[in-house]
């Protein structure tokens, strides 16, 4: 599931670029500023990196400090990864709790952003919370795989 969601999320960058180009052209060519584009592009960027985060983790394309890590053998790397991902899992659980609370509030009270456009916030909060949940699931999967490698019984 993370693979498919991540592949779709990759294209959000192009949608965001098209929106920003539209905004620039409408302002330069016609002198008409488009107020909603900046805010919508921020929402799109949030969806892009939160929905794509689990995909990056699944593909092992996330950033890591390789100064010492690269010198370790596969078993020691798995032990290091299994230990450090516990901190990420804890962080994501706390973030998910806050996201669920914030999303529930936005839905219950029809929360709107304080801007000229004044969009409702629940759609972006639902997407962000779903992205955190997918990342949490991927981290648990990665943890299980790392523990298996550390035990000498890798999961295919």
C-alpha positions as MATLAB code, in Angstrom:
seq = 'XXXXXXXXXXXXXXXXXXXXXXXXXXXXXXXXXXXXXXXXXXXXXXXXXXXXXXXXXXXXXXXXXXXXXXXXXXXXXXXXXXXXXXXXXXXXXXXXXXXXXXXXXXXXXXXXXXXXXXXXXXXXXXXXXXXXXXXXXXXXXXXXXXXXXXXXXXXX';
ca = [
       0.000    0.000    0.000;
       2.827    2.413    0.861;
       4.372    1.749   -2.522;
       1.214    2.752   -4.385;
       0.488    5.767   -2.199;
       4.105    6.906   -2.532;
       4.040    6.607   -6.306;
       0.882    8.732   -6.463;
       2.354   11.242   -3.992;
       5.363   11.748   -6.274;
       3.127   13.416   -8.825;
       1.829   15.952   -6.313;
       5.061   17.859   -6.881;
       4.063   18.431  -10.504;
       0.562   19.523   -9.510;
       2.051   21.967   -7.017;
       4.464   23.280   -9.654;
       1.606   23.809  -12.112;
      -0.393   25.713   -9.493;
       2.560   27.980   -8.692;
       3.195   28.572  -12.407;
      -0.487   29.457  -12.878;
      -0.262   31.911   -9.993;
       2.863   33.535  -11.399;
       1.449   33.838  -14.906;
      -1.862   35.263  -13.707;
      -0.049   37.878  -11.635;
       2.558   38.835  -14.262;
       0.449   38.657  -17.423;
      -2.941   39.764  -16.157;
      -2.128   41.570  -12.912;
      -4.553   39.349  -11.030;
      -3.138   37.723   -7.904;
      -4.509   34.299   -7.023;
      -4.834   34.174   -3.240;
      -5.560   30.487   -2.816;
      -2.474   29.127   -4.588;
       0.104   29.771   -1.876;
      -2.031   28.132    0.775;
      -2.974   25.208   -1.461;
       0.660   24.648   -2.415;
       1.545   24.448    1.286;
      -1.176   21.824    1.740;
       0.112   19.919   -1.301;
       3.683   20.009    0.012;
       2.519   18.630    3.359;
       0.703   15.794    1.589;
       3.733   15.207   -0.647;
       6.259   14.653    2.110;
       3.961   12.926    4.596;
       2.494   10.480    2.070;
       5.901    9.968    0.450;
       7.742    9.394    3.735;
       6.601    5.803    4.153;
       7.514    5.095    0.526;
      11.016    6.517    1.047;
      11.443    4.355    4.138;
      10.174    1.281    2.289;
      12.611    1.855   -0.578;
      15.443    2.584    1.905;
      15.935    6.014    0.300;
      15.811    8.129    3.443;
      18.787   10.168    4.625;
      21.112    8.687    7.194;
      24.484    9.589    8.626;
      26.905    7.059    7.110;
      30.084    8.065    8.912;
      30.160    4.916   11.068;
      27.073    3.084    9.867;
      28.516    2.232    6.451;
      31.439    0.366    8.050;
      29.184   -2.007    9.993;
      28.264   -5.466    8.758;
      24.642   -6.274    7.900;
      23.821   -7.709   11.343;
      25.187   -4.704   13.248;
      23.400   -2.320   10.893;
      20.158   -4.199   11.561;
      20.721   -3.961   15.332;
      21.424   -0.232   15.033;
      18.363    0.292   12.847;
      16.122   -1.753   15.155;
      17.246    0.315   18.138;
      16.971    3.733   16.515;
      13.634    3.062   14.806;
      12.070    2.603   18.246;
      12.568    6.348   18.794;
      10.936    7.073   15.431;
       8.016    4.795   16.317;
       7.549    6.578   19.639;
       7.625    9.965   17.891;
       5.122    8.811   15.265;
       2.739    7.416   17.909;
       2.760   10.797   19.686;
       2.352   12.599   16.345;
      -0.509   10.277   15.370;
      -2.288   10.961   18.650;
      -2.023   14.703   18.086;
      -3.054   14.320   14.453;
      -6.158   12.320   15.344;
      -7.132   14.861   17.988;
      -6.560   17.797   15.647;
      -8.401   16.109   12.780;
     -11.336   15.259   15.015;
     -11.510   18.892   16.157;
     -11.354   20.169   12.566;
     -14.187   17.864   11.487;
     -16.351   18.447   14.550;
     -16.155   22.252   14.441;
     -15.664   22.700   10.668;
     -12.367   24.471   11.375;
     -11.269   26.990    8.760;
      -7.937   28.678    8.201;
      -7.648   32.357    9.075;
      -6.920   33.758    5.620;
      -8.685   35.513    2.776;
      -9.412   32.161    1.127;
     -10.520   30.563    4.414;
     -10.435   26.867    3.407;
     -11.733   24.147    5.673;
      -8.818   22.311    7.270;
     -10.161   18.808    7.770;
      -9.151   17.458    4.323;
      -5.485   18.344    4.736;
      -5.502   17.138    8.334;
      -6.982   13.798    7.264;
      -4.272   13.404    4.613;
      -1.526   14.376    7.055;
      -2.790   11.979    9.726;
      -3.068    9.182    7.153;
       0.514    9.882    6.089;
       1.737    9.630    9.679;
      -0.212    6.382   10.121;
       1.301    4.875    6.954;
       4.762    5.921    8.123;
       4.111    4.267   11.486;
       3.041    1.034    9.789;
       6.154    1.095    7.603;
       8.377    1.691   10.640;
       6.853   -1.302   12.436;
       7.436   -3.430    9.330;
      11.035   -2.217    9.102;
      11.573   -2.913   12.802;
      10.346   -6.506   12.404;
      12.625   -7.033    9.396;
      15.616   -5.548   11.235;
      15.044   -7.778   14.262;
      14.877  -10.788   11.942;
      18.175   -9.829   10.290;
      19.791   -9.189   13.681;
      18.727  -12.700   14.763;
      20.266  -14.164   11.606;
      16.931  -15.131   10.039;
      16.125  -12.447    7.432;
      12.594  -12.129    6.112;
      12.473  -12.266    2.328;
];
